[in-house]
């Protein structure tokens, strides 16, 4: 509190320069606890600060050192220019010795670190008492002269353009040297000039602006000024009334913002072009954030409607992306998130349902970036590749048909030079594709046929006719064999022969054919085992990489998501490991698989904590790879959910019982616990967690169903047809 004219106490008028209301409120409460009765006002911009200084005439200014749109040092300079004796305290979150010295040299009364807020009442009281002692130590007129001298020194020596203007006739009363240098006029010429001589503003609008400044309604203006050489510049003007020479004058600080305005104009033009590009591009741009294990879209370009039929509002709804990813591609698309986390950038292709439920193929290019707030976001693009996929599918189908054909196929040009052969050609002749390409079929000649035979053959096919017959050829190793061959000429639109397609089949000996088939099957079985083995090894490598990556991620939800993905990959790797060890490459004993899976999950989540034991009742059930993968993933999800949620910390230990049996023509997998049970309002079909979505998706893939029961615990029953 301060003393009024009658010696009584009056409220202390405090002007807070602070962008955070909570910090200003904390300082105000601290002052009240320190015995002050206060009236306060908070500002956070230069415009509002200048206005408040002239309107409320504060007893003290308490300013934050650093703010987004303003700063304490700028506020201090303005305050000292308008009232050199006004107490001014810097309030900051942290301050080193050099910054503190800078503040005090600039004229701050004191500084207080926010962590030591209890010191604020003492600093305020000291600053006010110092001001009162200064007022009492000198004659008022002397103080005024000193103030004017300090102000004039600040005015003249400032590197900012400063003008003092007479509001009555809009003329220049005073200008510092920086202003003369900026405008290009000598001081004698600049003094007495009308503002309309260099401000590109009508006289009426100029008078209204002056009235707004005098009335405290506005203090910041964006204007265009003319220099002495005719150059037009964009300026930012801060103006406020000040008492000088017994009358009110306008004190103006002018900043050249031409470069800033030009940059903003260029930015706006670029933004406009970018908006146009994004709205017309065939590629949708988006950003999303992973929160609580869910992908929440933050922004999407407007052309989402043209590509997929959804509005912007629909595309930003929770779970929109996950709901519309094709069920057969959903797991693969989700796995892309884990790959993105480890690589920083990842691209994948999957099917996606348009709003009309028509599926389209999308190419999704994703990249991890850091937002301005330091948060991790995913930015990406979606491109419709349906047309490309259709062409690829057709080409792949034709290529697979040719490659998978049992007969050897040879494609040559008109001269007979081999352009392409399938793998059956290698098996038939011993020549690989690389060896055969660029050569002539005459490398197979055995000498069993004379020149007349080949002359007749060439006469037939060059005339456009199909040739069919048997021919004895010689393999790469020198062995003779008999093949049945059909040569079909390839004609262009003008019916000119451009090349030939030959289809060959070995008819030497059916026994040799059977032996080759058996050898081929054995080779494929070895290859298939090797494939299972390598897939298992690669999946183990992936889980190791995910584990290493999760250790470097501070976001707990993202780390849990990676650990969940790693666990699911392990369950799939276990299937491939069992196929590798199984004598039957078609099916595995799923009961054995569940035993290994339960041992792994129980060790990680149950027995490791001493809370849960797993009891397994299993019938012998054989499953193919197509059923074992989704069934194994479903078992993993159900057992993990039971181990995580059935027995909270406050409950006694319990068990999780798993059973596998045949029921008629179906297979039934049950996971049961005696824990706390499901919530009363639980609806499996409406659950939106990733685990529940995966369980339902896997049940659909198995053409089965999933049922949840809650009586004395929870039982999940997955039933699907045996094949």
Secondary structure, DSSP 8 states (H G I E B T S, - for coil): -EE-TTS-EE-EEEEEE-S-HHHHHHHHHHHHHTT--EEEEEE-SHHHHHHHHHHT--SEEEEESB-SS-BHHHHHHHHHHH-TTSEEEEEES---HHHHHHHHHTT-SEEEEGGGGGGHHHHHHHHHHHHHHHHHTS-HHHHHHHHHHHHHHHHHH-SSEEEEEETTTTEEEEE-HHHHHHHT--HHHHTT-BGGGTB-S-HHHHHHHHHHHHTTS--EEEEEEE-TTS-EEEEEEEEEEEEETTEEEEEEEEEE-HHHHHHHHHHHHHHHHHHHHHHH-SEEEEEEEEETTEEEEEEE-TTHHHHHS--HHHHTSTTHHHHHB-TTTHHHHHHHHHHHHHHSEEEEEEEEE-TTS-EEEEEEEEEEEE-TTS-EEEEEEEEE-HHHHHHHHHHHHHHHHHHH-SSEEEEEETT-BEEEE-HHHHHHHS--HHHHTTSBGGGGB-S-S-HHHHHHHHHHHHTT--EEEEEEEE-TTS-EEEEEEEEEEEE-TTS-EEEEEEEEEE-S-HHHHHHHHHHHHHHHHHHHHHHHHHHHHHHHHHHHHHHHHHHT---HHHHHHHHHHHHHHHHHHHHHHHHHH-S-SSEEEHHHHHHHHHHHHIIIIIGGGTSEEEEEEE---EEEHHHHHHHHHHHHHHHHHHHHHSS-TTS--EEEEEEEEEETTEEEEEEEE-SS---TT--GGG--SHHHHHHHHHHHHTT-EEEEEESSSEEEEEEEE--
